Amino acid sequence: MKNASSISNRVKAGLLAAALVGLSALAGCAGPQVSDYAAETPVLDLRQYFNGTVDAYGVFTDRSGKVVKRFTVVMNCQWQGAPGQEVGVLDEAFTYSDGSRERRVWTLRRGADGRYTGTAGDVLGQAQGQEKGNAFAWNYTLKLPVDGRVFEVQFDDWMFLINDKVMINKAVMSKFGVRLGEVTLSFVKR
């Protein structure tokens, strides 16, 4: 009887795990879409907002919500090219609370319907994003160095324009669909 009970418990645990995976998959499909914000104002135009110098202040929180890193960013941004063929360069200089520094240079290209693609030295492939209303949704895989190793982590990045000077950014970082942490930033345009 002990073996039957043990097998029954294993089957129940397996079914519970399968149900949880199924629910997680369904929950992932139910997230917001950038089109949900199409009627929101003020209307975000990345080319206007990220033009000139923008300061940012942020935190990285782990899965439990604990702040594990604070940082500031100074961004020098410029756009060039004819309408419809604009290319933007966002040069980000990060300073972390532990004194370390990092630099990321994004090259953005605007496409039709508010869509953007972007590349940076530590981004795997191309980032894909779209702006609608006051929002910009942006997805990419970042090569993240940790303790001498490099991990490829996915970012689900959302930006919301508050007014012509302030934008809020919230990005969820995950690997294999497992949430690792979150980055929260406030951008302030000079």
C-alpha positions, 0 to 999 in steps of 0.5 A: 500500500505504501508504494501505491500511496507514494505513486499516487502522491507523485502523480498528483504532484505531477498533475499539479505542476502541469496545471501550474505551468498551464496557468503560467502560460495562460497568464503570460498571454493575458498581458497588456498590449501597446494598443491598449494605450493608443488613446492615452496622452500626452502622445509619445514620440521617441524621436522628440523625447530622446533628443538632446540630454536625458537623465535617468534614475533607477533601481534593480529589484530581485524577485522578492522586490528587494532593491539590489542596485541603484543607478543613474544614467546620462543619455546623449541622444540624437536623430538624423535622416529624412522623415521615415528613415530616421536613425537615432543614437542613444548613448547611455552612461550608467553609474551604479551605487557601488561606483561601477560604470557601464556604457550602452549605445543604442542605434534605433530605426523607426519603421511604419506604424510607430514600430522601432528596431534597435541594436546595441553592443550587449544586445543579442540580435535586434530589439523590437518595439512599438509606440502607441499613445503615451506608451512604448513597449520594447523587447530584447535579449541582453547579454548580462555579465555576472561574476565572470559569466555572461547570461542571456536574459530577456527584457519586457520593457515598457515606457510611459510618457507622463509629460514633456519632461518625465517618462517612467520605465518598467522592465521585467527581466526573465530567463526561460520564462522565469522572472528574475527581477525588475528595473524601474527608471524615471527619465527626466529630459533636460 
